[in-house]
Amino acid sequence: MREQLVRQAMAAAGVDALVLRPSPDHRFLGGTGESFLVVLQGRPPVETSDPASLVPRGARRVGVDDEMRVAELFAMRIDAELIPASAVLRPLRLRKSSEEVEAVARAARAADAVLAARP
């Protein structure tokens, strides 16, 4: 479901690919490792150490992680307009699913229990 929403937001923004480094956005899309995460239309997100190899040659706009280093951007050598990935992802991350709301509630209850147990 989340991937579908991301792809819809990408299409609405005219973004052909997202390239994320390990970050909250990376984890939001299911990234687990130390590699880049590349999101394209019609394919599951892929973790890779070489994100440029997955970005289509004809890509016009590519969303890149807001925390991406200049060296990482130059190393990709992508011939496309680069925009902050947060322009696509931030509105989606503001809305919480019922599972996320319940997880926050559980964390708050646990924190309350710890504070109540303090002498």
MMTF fields as JSON, N, C-alpha, C and O atoms, coordinates in Angstrom:
{
  "mmtfVersion": "1.0.0",
  "mmtfProducer": "UNKNOWN",
  "numBonds": 475,
  "numAtoms": 476,
  "numGroups": 119,
  "numChains": 1,
  "numModels": 1,
  "chainsPerModel": [1],
  "groupsPerChain": [119],
  "chainIdList": ["A"],
  "bondAtomList": [4, 2, 8, 6, 12, 10, 16, 14, 20, 18, 24, 22, 28, 26, 32, 30, 36, 34, 40, 38, 44, 42, 48, 46, 52, 50, 56, 54, 60, 58, 64, 62, 68, 66, 72, 70, 76, 74, 80, 78, 84, 82, 88, 86, 92, 90, 96, 94, 100, 98, 104, 102, 108, 106, 112, 110, 116, 114, 120, 118, 124, 122, 128, 126, 132, 130, 136, 134, 140, 138, 144, 142, 148, 146, 152, 150, 156, 154, 160, 158, 164, 162, 168, 166, 172, 170, 176, 174, 180, 178, 184, 182, 188, 186, 192, 190, 196, 194, 200, 198, 204, 202, 208, 206, 212, 210, 216, 214, 220, 218, 224, 222, 228, 226, 232, 230, 236, 234, 240, 238, 244, 242, 248, 246, 252, 250, 256, 254, 260, 258, 264, 262, 268, 266, 272, 270, 276, 274, 280, 278, 284, 282, 288, 286, 292, 290, 296, 294, 300, 298, 304, 302, 308, 306, 312, 310, 316, 314, 320, 318, 324, 322, 328, 326, 332, 330, 336, 334, 340, 338, 344, 342, 348, 346, 352, 350, 356, 354, 360, 358, 364, 362, 368, 366, 372, 370, 376, 374, 380, 378, 384, 382, 388, 386, 392, 390, 396, 394, 400, 398, 404, 402, 408, 406, 412, 410, 416, 414, 420, 418, 424, 422, 428, 426, 432, 430, 436, 434, 440, 438, 444, 442, 448, 446, 452, 450, 456, 454, 460, 458, 464, 462, 468, 466, 472, 470],
  "bondOrderList": [1, 1, 1, 1, 1, 1, 1, 1, 1, 1, 1, 1, 1, 1, 1, 1, 1, 1, 1, 1, 1, 1, 1, 1, 1, 1, 1, 1, 1, 1, 1, 1, 1, 1, 1, 1, 1, 1, 1, 1, 1, 1, 1, 1, 1, 1, 1, 1, 1, 1, 1, 1, 1, 1, 1, 1, 1, 1, 1, 1, 1, 1, 1, 1, 1, 1, 1, 1, 1, 1, 1, 1, 1, 1, 1, 1, 1, 1, 1, 1, 1, 1, 1, 1, 1, 1, 1, 1, 1, 1, 1, 1, 1, 1, 1, 1, 1, 1, 1, 1, 1, 1, 1, 1, 1, 1, 1, 1, 1, 1, 1, 1, 1, 1, 1, 1, 1, 1],
  "groupList": [{"groupName": "MET", "atomNameList": ["N", "CA", "C", "O"], "elementList": ["N", "C", "C", "O"], "formalChargeList": [0, 0, 0, 0], "bondAtomList": [1, 0, 2, 1, 3, 2], "bondOrderList": [1, 1, 2], "singleLetterCode": "M", "chemCompType": "L-PEPTIDE LINKING"}, {"groupName": "ARG", "atomNameList": ["N", "CA", "C", "O"], "elementList": ["N", "C", "C", "O"], "formalChargeList": [0, 0, 0, 0], "bondAtomList": [1, 0, 2, 1, 3, 2], "bondOrderList": [1, 1, 2], "singleLetterCode": "R", "chemCompType": "L-PEPTIDE LINKING"}, {"groupName": "GLU", "atomNameList": ["N", "CA", "C", "O"], "elementList": ["N", "C", "C", "O"], "formalChargeList": [0, 0, 0, 0], "bondAtomList": [1, 0, 2, 1, 3, 2], "bondOrderList": [1, 1, 2], "singleLetterCode": "E", "chemCompType": "L-PEPTIDE LINKING"}, {"groupName": "GLN", "atomNameList": ["N", "CA", "C", "O"], "elementList": ["N", "C", "C", "O"], "formalChargeList": [0, 0, 0, 0], "bondAtomList": [1, 0, 2, 1, 3, 2], "bondOrderList": [1, 1, 2], "singleLetterCode": "Q", "chemCompType": "L-PEPTIDE LINKING"}, {"groupName": "LEU", "atomNameList": ["N", "CA", "C", "O"], "elementList": ["N", "C", "C", "O"], "formalChargeList": [0, 0, 0, 0], "bondAtomList": [1, 0, 2, 1, 3, 2], "bondOrderList": [1, 1, 2], "singleLetterCode": "L", "chemCompType": "L-PEPTIDE LINKING"}, {"groupName": "VAL", "atomNameList": ["N", "CA", "C", "O"], "elementList": ["N", "C", "C", "O"], "formalChargeList": [0, 0, 0, 0], "bondAtomList": [1, 0, 2, 1, 3, 2], "bondOrderList": [1, 1, 2], "singleLetterCode": "V", "chemCompType": "L-PEPTIDE LINKING"}, {"groupName": "ALA", "atomNameList": ["N", "CA", "C", "O"], "elementList": ["N", "C", "C", "O"], "formalChargeList": [0, 0, 0, 0], "bondAtomList": [1, 0, 2, 1, 3, 2], "bondOrderList": [1, 1, 2], "singleLetterCode": "A", "chemCompType": "L-PEPTIDE LINKING"}, {"groupName": "GLY", "atomNameList": ["N", "CA", "C", "O"], "elementList": ["N", "C", "C", "O"], "formalChargeList": [0, 0, 0, 0], "bondAtomList": [1, 0, 2, 1, 3, 2], "bondOrderList": [1, 1, 2], "singleLetterCode": "G", "chemCompType": "PEPTIDE LINKING"}, {"groupName": "ASP", "atomNameList": ["N", "CA", "C", "O"], "elementList": ["N", "C", "C", "O"], "formalChargeList": [0, 0, 0, 0], "bondAtomList": [1, 0, 2, 1, 3, 2], "bondOrderList": [1, 1, 2], "singleLetterCode": "D", "chemCompType": "L-PEPTIDE LINKING"}, {"groupName": "PRO", "atomNameList": ["N", "CA", "C", "O"], "elementList": ["N", "C", "C", "O"], "formalChargeList": [0, 0, 0, 0], "bondAtomList": [1, 0, 2, 1, 3, 2], "bondOrderList": [1, 1, 2], "singleLetterCode": "P", "chemCompType": "L-PEPTIDE LINKING"}, {"groupName": "SER", "atomNameList": ["N", "CA", "C", "O"], "elementList": ["N", "C", "C", "O"], "formalChargeList": [0, 0, 0, 0], "bondAtomList": [1, 0, 2, 1, 3, 2], "bondOrderList": [1, 1, 2], "singleLetterCode": "S", "chemCompType": "L-PEPTIDE LINKING"}, {"groupName": "HIS", "atomNameList": ["N", "CA", "C", "O"], "elementList": ["N", "C", "C", "O"], "formalChargeList": [0, 0, 0, 0], "bondAtomList": [1, 0, 2, 1, 3, 2], "bondOrderList": [1, 1, 2], "singleLetterCode": "H", "chemCompType": "L-PEPTIDE LINKING"}, {"groupName": "PHE", "atomNameList": ["N", "CA", "C", "O"], "elementList": ["N", "C", "C", "O"], "formalChargeList": [0, 0, 0, 0], "bondAtomList": [1, 0, 2, 1, 3, 2], "bondOrderList": [1, 1, 2], "singleLetterCode": "F", "chemCompType": "L-PEPTIDE LINKING"}, {"groupName": "THR", "atomNameList": ["N", "CA", "C", "O"], "elementList": ["N", "C", "C", "O"], "formalChargeList": [0, 0, 0, 0], "bondAtomList": [1, 0, 2, 1, 3, 2], "bondOrderList": [1, 1, 2], "singleLetterCode": "T", "chemCompType": "L-PEPTIDE LINKING"}, {"groupName": "ILE", "atomNameList": ["N", "CA", "C", "O"], "elementList": ["N", "C", "C", "O"], "formalChargeList": [0, 0, 0, 0], "bondAtomList": [1, 0, 2, 1, 3, 2], "bondOrderList": [1, 1, 2], "singleLetterCode": "I", "chemCompType": "L-PEPTIDE LINKING"}, {"groupName": "LYS", "atomNameList": ["N", "CA", "C", "O"], "elementList": ["N", "C", "C", "O"], "formalChargeList": [0, 0, 0, 0], "bondAtomList": [1, 0, 2, 1, 3, 2], "bondOrderList": [1, 1, 2], "singleLetterCode": "K", "chemCompType": "L-PEPTIDE LINKING"}],
  "groupTypeList": [0, 1, 2, 3, 4, 5, 1, 3, 6, 0, 6, 6, 6, 7, 5, 8, 6, 4, 5, 4, 1, 9, 10, 9, 8, 11, 1, 12, 4, 7, 7, 13, 7, 2, 10, 12, 4, 5, 5, 4, 3, 7, 1, 9, 9, 5, 2, 13, 10, 8, 9, 6, 10, 4, 5, 9, 1, 7, 6, 1, 1, 5, 7, 5, 8, 8, 2, 0, 1, 5, 6, 2, 4, 12, 6, 0, 1, 14, 8, 6, 2, 4, 14, 9, 6, 10, 6, 5, 4, 1, 9, 4, 1, 4, 1, 15, 10, 10, 2, 2, 5, 2, 6, 5, 6, 1, 6, 6, 1, 6, 6, 8, 6, 5, 4, 6, 6, 1, 9],
  "groupIdList": [1, 2, 3, 4, 5, 6, 7, 8, 9, 10, 11, 12, 13, 14, 15, 16, 17, 18, 19, 20, 21, 22, 23, 24, 25, 26, 27, 28, 29, 30, 31, 32, 33, 34, 35, 36, 37, 38, 39, 40, 41, 42, 43, 44, 45, 46, 47, 48, 49, 50, 51, 52, 53, 54, 55, 56, 57, 58, 59, 60, 61, 62, 63, 64, 65, 66, 67, 68, 69, 70, 71, 72, 73, 74, 75, 76, 77, 78, 79, 80, 81, 82, 83, 84, 85, 86, 87, 88, 89, 90, 91, 92, 93, 94, 95, 96, 97, 98, 99, 100, 101, 102, 103, 104, 105, 106, 107, 108, 109, 110, 111, 112, 113, 114, 115, 116, 117, 118, 119],
  "secStructList": [7, 2, 2, 2, 2, 2, 2, 2, 2, 2, 2, 2, 2, 6, 7, 7, 3, 3, 3, 3, 7, 1, 1, 2, 2, 2, 2, 2, 6, 6, 7, 7, 1, 1, 1, 3, 3, 3, 3, 3, 6, 6, 1, 7, 7, 3, 3, 3, 1, 7, 4, 4, 4, 6, 1, 7, 6, 6, 7, 1, 3, 3, 3, 3, 7, 6, 6, 7, 7, 2, 2, 2, 2, 2, 2, 2, 7, 7, 7, 1, 3, 3, 3, 3, 6, 2, 2, 2, 2, 2, 2, 2, 2, 2, 1, 7, 7, 2, 2, 2, 2, 2, 2, 2, 2, 2, 2, 2, 2, 2, 2, 2, 2, 2, 2, 2, 2, 7, 7],
  "xCoordList": [0.814, 0.0, 0.859, 0.621, 1.867, 2.736, 3.48, 3.59, 3.988, 4.7, 3.791, 4.221, 2.537, 1.581, 1.363, 1.323, 1.221, 1.048, 2.272, 2.147, 3.457, 4.694, 4.76, 5.12, 4.418, 4.451, 3.43, 3.699, 2.271, 1.276, 1.8, 1.622, 2.447, 3.02, 4.159, 4.315, 4.955, 6.026, 5.438, 5.918, 4.404, 3.779, 3.208, 3.36, 2.556, 1.968, 3.041, 2.802, 4.219, 5.321, 6.207, 7.152, 5.907, 6.735, 8.116, 9.083, 8.211, 9.489, 9.59, 8.709, 10.678, 10.875, 11.528, 11.358, 12.273, 12.973, 13.242, 13.375, 13.318, 13.773, 15.044, 15.113, 16.045, 17.287, 17.487, 17.675, 17.444, 17.532, 18.741, 19.031, 19.429, 20.494, 19.863, 18.724, 20.548, 19.958, 19.523, 20.337, 18.235, 17.634, 16.215, 15.755, 15.524, 14.119, 13.266, 12.4, 13.498, 12.746, 13.055, 12.16, 14.306, 14.759, 13.995, 13.466, 13.941, 13.228, 11.725, 11.063, 11.179, 9.752, 9.345, 8.226, 10.264, 9.978, 10.491, 10.527, 10.882, 11.253, 12.72, 13.107, 13.551, 14.993, 15.533, 15.112, 16.467, 16.981, 18.489, 18.998, 19.213, 20.662, 21.37, 20.797, 22.615, 23.484, 23.589, 24.315, 22.876, 22.955, 21.905, 21.043, 21.995, 20.979, 19.712, 19.77, 18.582, 17.316, 16.818, 16.727, 16.497, 16.011, 14.569, 14.254, 13.697, 12.284, 11.963, 12.208, 11.414, 11.001, 9.541, 9.019, 8.892, 7.522, 7.521, 8.39, 6.56, 6.357, 7.323, 7.275, 8.203, 9.147, 9.221, 9.011, 9.515, 9.716, 10.974, 11.888, 11.038, 12.259, 13.442, 13.296, 14.614, 15.821, 16.924, 17.181, 17.576, 18.754, 19.986, 20.136, 20.871, 22.04, 23.157, 22.903, 24.38, 25.511, 25.756, 26.56, 25.066, 25.231, 23.871, 23.317, 23.328, 21.975, 21.86, 20.811, 22.92, 22.849, 22.581, 21.989, 23.012, 22.798, 21.321, 20.924, 20.508, 19.091, 18.2, 17.052, 18.727, 17.937, 17.881, 18.921, 16.673, 16.561, 17.304, 17.307, 17.925, 18.684, 17.839, 18.342, 16.579, 15.721, 15.038, 14.159, 15.43, 14.785, 14.963, 16.062, 13.869, 13.922, 14.073, 14.817, 13.353, 13.415, 13.685, 13.032, 14.651, 15.009, 14.997, 15.66, 14.226, 14.222, 15.377, 15.528, 16.186, 17.341, 17.167, 16.569, 17.698, 17.61, 18.131, 19.172, 17.401, 17.779, 19.143, 19.79, 19.576, 20.858, 21.985, 23.069, 21.732, 22.746, 23.963, 23.832, 25.116, 26.374, 26.706, 26.329, 27.41, 27.79, 28.584, 28.364, 29.49, 30.29, 29.402, 29.658, 28.351, 27.426, 26.659, 26.457, 26.238, 25.512, 26.396, 25.962, 27.636, 28.545, 28.87, 28.982, 29.021, 29.378, 28.276, 28.555, 27.03, 25.932, 25.909, 25.453, 26.382, 26.42, 25.08, 25.014, 24.04, 22.7, 22.426, 22.563, 22.038, 21.731, 20.223, 19.489, 19.782, 18.37, 18.275, 19.24, 17.108, 16.858, 16.772, 16.015, 17.542, 17.518, 16.667, 16.857, 15.735, 14.891, 14.96, 15.29, 14.654, 14.642, 13.552, 12.408, 13.9, 12.926, 11.835, 10.72, 12.148, 11.145, 9.946, 8.855, 10.12, 8.989, 7.924, 6.735, 8.35, 7.426, 6.996, 5.824, 7.94, 7.69, 7.123, 6.363, 7.471, 7.038, 5.518, 5.047, 4.731, 3.273, 2.755, 1.786, 3.394, 2.974, 3.348, 2.613, 4.498, 4.963, 4.188, 4.199, 3.519, 2.72, 1.469, 0.992, 0.938, -0.261, 0.163, 1.065, -0.491, -0.141, -1.228, -2.422, -0.776, -1.711, -2.207, -1.64, -3.257, -3.768, -2.698, -2.624, -1.869, -0.79, 0.256, 0.762, 0.571, 1.55, 0.995, 1.722, -0.285, -0.912, -0.875, -0.571, -1.179, -1.151, 0.28, 0.474, 1.27, 2.666, 3.073, 3.769, 2.656, 2.952, 2.255, 2.839, 1.021, 0.284, 0.973, 1.088, 1.436, 2.156, 3.433, 3.746, 4.164, 5.4, 5.104, 5.851, 4.025, 3.656, 3.268, 3.641, 2.522, 2.149, 3.394, 3.494, 4.334, 5.569, 6.363, 6.888, 6.449, 7.174, 6.476, 7.14, 5.15, 4.403, 4.67, 4.845, 4.702, 4.947, 6.342, 6.509, 7.326, 8.689, 8.735, 9.346, 8.093, 8.103, 7.337, 7.741, 6.251, 5.471, 6.242, 6.023, 7.135, 7.901, 9.092, 9.701, 9.428, 10.583, 10.274, 9.162, 11.261, 11.051, 10.942, 10.765],
  "yCoordList": [-1.194, 0.0, 1.261, 2.186, 1.291, 2.463, 2.7, 3.836, 1.626, 1.762, 2.343, 3.172, 1.91, 2.409, 3.914, 4.661, 4.361, 5.784, 6.581, 7.679, 6.023, 6.7, 6.828, 7.884, 5.768, 5.816, 6.807, 7.482, 6.899, 7.888, 9.302, 10.175, 9.524, 10.845, 11.164, 12.309, 10.149, 10.353, 10.768, 11.714, 10.064, 10.372, 11.788, 12.527, 12.164, 13.503, 14.594, 15.684, 14.295, 15.269, 15.167, 15.941, 14.218, 14.037, 13.49, 13.793, 12.684, 12.114, 10.686, 9.86, 10.41, 9.097, 8.087, 6.88, 8.574, 7.68, 8.419, 9.643, 7.653, 8.166, 7.42, 6.198, 8.154, 7.557, 8.028, 9.216, 7.066, 7.394, 6.73, 5.562, 7.471, 6.877, 6.433, 6.813, 5.643, 5.243, 6.479, 7.341, 6.543, 7.718, 7.343, 6.236, 8.253, 7.958, 7.676, 6.802, 8.402, 8.131, 6.727, 6.022, 6.333, 4.994, 3.927, 2.979, 4.09, 3.131, 3.172, 2.135, 4.357, 4.51, 3.623, 3.112, 3.445, 2.628, 1.199, 0.461, 0.803, -0.588, -0.899, -2.066, 0.114, -0.133, -0.667, -0.248, -1.595, -2.23, -2.122, -2.265, -1.876, -1.968, -0.636, 0.414, -0.713, 0.455, 0.977, 1.938, 0.358, 0.731, 1.78, 2.11, 2.289, 3.196, 2.397, 1.194, 3.074, 2.477, 3.238, 4.465, 2.51, 3.115, 2.678, 1.488, 3.661, 3.391, 3.839, 4.985, 2.917, 3.194, 2.783, 2.01, 3.295, 2.888, 1.418, 0.989, 0.658, -0.707, -1.762, -2.903, -1.411, -2.387, -2.206, -1.104, -3.272, -3.098, -2.266, -2.281, -1.539, -0.804, -1.765, -2.909, -1.284, -2.111, -1.421, -0.231, -2.183, -1.669, -2.016, -3.141, -1.024, -1.205, -0.26, 0.786, -0.633, 0.267, 1.147, 2.078, 0.857, 1.61, 2.1, 1.529, 3.151, 3.589, 4.08, 3.919, 4.675, 5.208, 4.118, 4.382, 2.902, 1.818, 1.444, 0.808, 1.828, 1.49, 2.632, 2.404, 3.852, 4.989, 4.93, 4.882, 4.934, 4.831, 5.967, 7.106, 5.645, 6.655, 7.854, 8.977, 7.646, 8.746, 9.498, 10.323, 9.227, 9.891, 11.403, 11.897, 12.119, 13.582, 14.219, 15.185, 13.667, 14.19, 13.03, 11.989, 13.226, 12.201, 12.841, 13.85, 12.23, 12.69, 12.049, 10.827, 12.876, 12.365, 12.711, 13.728, 11.849, 12.035, 13.418, 13.856, 14.092, 15.442, 15.488, 16.535, 14.371, 14.308, 13.749, 13.453, 13.608, 13.04, 13.975, 15.196, 13.373, 14.131, 14.526, 13.843, 15.629, 16.117, 15.052, 14.846, 14.382, 13.338, 12.22, 11.673, 11.878, 10.843, 11.299, 10.523, 12.557, 13.086, 13.087, 12.662, 13.563, 13.585, 12.174, 11.933, 11.246, 9.879, 9.212, 8.333, 9.621, 9.005, 9.423, 8.655, 10.602, 11.085, 10.911, 10.422, 11.317, 11.232, 12.508, 13.608, 12.359, 13.508, 13.771, 13.475, 14.337, 14.623, 15.766, 16.087, 16.363, 17.364, 16.634, 15.674, 17.087, 16.481, 17.353, 18.567, 16.719, 17.442, 16.724, 15.539, 17.419, 16.745, 15.676, 15.935, 14.502, 13.415, 13.773, 13.259, 14.647, 15.039, 15.724, 15.708, 16.316, 16.945, 15.905, 16.221, 14.682, 13.578, 12.865, 12.527, 12.642, 11.767, 12.464, 11.853, 13.718, 14.39, 14.379, 14.045, 14.726, 14.685, 13.288, 13.157, 12.255, 10.884, 10.486, 9.757, 10.97, 10.601, 11.32, 10.883, 12.407, 13.125, 12.359, 12.478, 11.581, 10.779, 9.45, 8.779, 9.087, 7.845, 6.801, 7.092, 5.578, 4.46, 4.087, 4.519, 3.291, 2.857, 2.065, 2.146, 1.298, 0.542, 1.492, 1.257, 2.556, 3.522, 4.254, 4.487, 4.621, 5.29, 4.374, 4.826, 3.102, 2.145, 1.978, 1.874, 1.951, 1.829, 3.031, 2.869, 4.221, 5.425, 5.348, 5.712, 4.881, 4.745, 3.743, 3.984, 2.605, 1.614, 2.219, 2.008, 2.966, 3.592, 4.6, 4.691, 5.345, 6.321, 5.616, 6.063, 4.518, 3.755, 3.192, 3.217, 2.691, 2.15, 3.249, 3.044, 4.42, 5.546, 5.97, 6.25, 6.021, 6.377, 5.371, 5.753, 4.081, 3.045, 3.19, 3.013, 3.504, 3.697, 4.89, 4.82, 5.989, 7.175, 6.924, 7.41, 6.178, 5.879, 4.978, 5.042, 4.141, 3.212, 3.864, 3.274, 5.069, 5.756, 6.124, 6.554, 5.958, 6.323, 7.821, 8.282],
  "zCoordList": [0.0, 0.0, 0.0, -0.778, 0.885, 0.975, -0.341, -0.802, -0.94, -2.216, -3.286, -4.089, -3.299, -4.276, -4.083, -5.061, -2.843, -2.569, -3.003, -3.546, -2.762, -3.165, -4.681, -5.203, -5.38, -6.847, -7.398, -8.392, -6.769, -7.195, -6.974, -7.823, -5.833, -5.543, -6.508, -6.932, -6.855, -7.834, -9.176, -9.802, -9.617, -10.908, -10.896, -11.869, -9.806, -9.714, -9.759, -10.278, -9.215, -9.2, -10.438, -10.589, -11.323, -12.511, -12.198, -12.898, -11.15, -10.72, -11.246, -11.009, -11.963, -12.576, -11.639, -11.811, -10.649, -9.729, -8.423, -8.397, -7.349, -6.058, -5.687, -5.814, -5.229, -4.751, -3.316, -3.054, -2.39, -0.972, -0.34, -0.601, 0.479, 1.284, 2.592, 2.864, 3.42, 4.693, 5.483, 5.814, 5.774, 6.393, 6.833, 6.554, 7.515, 7.847, 6.605, 6.641, 5.513, 4.282, 3.762, 3.296, 3.842, 3.422, 4.207, 3.626, 5.54, 6.395, 6.139, 6.182, 5.875, 5.579, 4.405, 4.361, 3.456, 2.276, 2.416, 1.431, 3.6, 3.843, 3.684, 3.738, 3.49, 3.382, 4.692, 5.77, 4.589, 5.8, 5.952, 7.063, 4.882, 4.943, 4.917, 5.208, 4.564, 4.48, 3.055, 2.797, 2.138, 0.731, 0.387, 1.2, -0.823, -1.335, -1.636, -1.891, -1.603, -1.984, -3.206, -3.184, -4.27, -5.503, -5.72, -5.684, -5.947, -6.197, -7.617, -7.995, -8.392, -9.773, -9.931, -9.128, -10.954, -11.251, -11.678, -12.438, -11.194, -11.656, -11.152, -11.61, -10.218, -9.659, -8.147, -7.639, -7.441, -5.99, -5.741, -6.565, -4.618, -4.291, -4.204, -3.775, -4.616, -4.645, -3.856, -4.039, -2.973, -2.272, -3.095, -3.571, -3.257, -4.104, -3.678, -3.082, -3.985, -3.754, -4.981, -4.925, -6.092, -7.339, -7.835, -8.775, -7.214, -7.582, -9.02, -9.644, -9.553, -10.917, -11.944, -12.99, -11.655, -12.617, -12.733, -13.709, -11.758, -11.773, -12.27, -12.651, -12.266, -12.736, -14.262, -14.919, -14.826, -16.286, -16.998, -16.53, -18.121, -18.881, -19.274, -19.297, -19.581, -20.013, -18.888, -19.141, -17.643, -16.51, -16.627, -16.881, -16.437, -16.504, -15.136, -14.97, -14.142, -12.775, -11.83, -11.898, -10.953, -9.974, -8.59, -8.347, -7.687, -6.307, -5.566, -5.566, -4.939, -4.189, -2.718, -2.365, -1.879, -0.441, -0.068, -0.558, 0.797, 1.216, 1.898, 1.922, 2.447, 3.159, 2.291, 2.793, 1.007, 0.126, 0.068, -0.018, 0.116, 0.079, -1.36, -2.312, -1.492, -2.82, -3.57, -4.764, -2.897, -3.549, -4.076, -5.148, -3.319, -3.77, -5.011, -5.946, -5.012, -6.178, -7.42, -8.491, -7.284, -8.433, -8.913, -10.115, -7.976, -8.346, -9.163, -9.979, -8.952, -9.693, -11.164, -12.011, -11.475, -12.864, -13.578, -14.706, -12.905, -13.487, -14.259, -13.724, -15.517, -16.358, -16.304, -17.247, -15.173, -14.96, -13.954, -13.261, -13.892, -12.858, -11.522, -11.382, -10.55, -9.219, -8.3, -8.224, -7.61, -6.664, -5.316, -5.268, -4.228, -2.928, -2.879, -3.25, -2.431, -2.309, -1.311, -1.398, -0.368, 0.624, -0.02, 0.55, -1.177, -1.87, -2.207, -2.263, -2.427, -2.729, -1.444, -1.281, -0.544, 0.607, 1.839, 2.589, 2.062, 3.299, 3.471, 4.559, 2.453, 2.658, 3.013, 3.761, 2.481, 2.783, 4.202, 4.868, 4.658, 5.997, 7.084, 8.235, 6.75, 7.745, 8.137, 9.266, 7.217, 7.488, 8.098, 7.596, 9.172, 9.863, 9.641, 9.696, 9.391, 9.268, 10.661, 11.664, 10.719, 12.024, 12.784, 14.01, 12.062, 12.711, 13.304, 14.401, 12.581, 13.098, 14.313, 15.279, 14.278, 15.42, 16.639, 17.743, 16.451, 17.566, 18.093, 19.304, 17.22, 17.656, 18.5, 19.503, 18.116, 18.899, 20.256, 21.277, 20.269, 21.53, 22.457, 23.659, 21.892, 22.712, 23.293, 24.465, 22.477, 22.953, 24.065, 25.04, 23.919, 24.951, 26.246, 27.33, 26.143, 27.346, 28.028, 29.255, 27.248, 27.824, 28.521, 29.615, 27.883, 28.509, 29.795, 30.793, 29.786, 30.996, 32.103, 33.26, 31.757, 32.763, 33.374, 34.581, 32.565, 33.076, 34.008, 35.074, 33.619, 34.471, 35.774, 36.831, 35.706, 36.916, 37.869, 39.079, 37.359, 38.19, 38.868, 39.761, 38.452, 39.076, 40.504, 40.809, 41.403, 42.815, 43.016, 44.144]
}
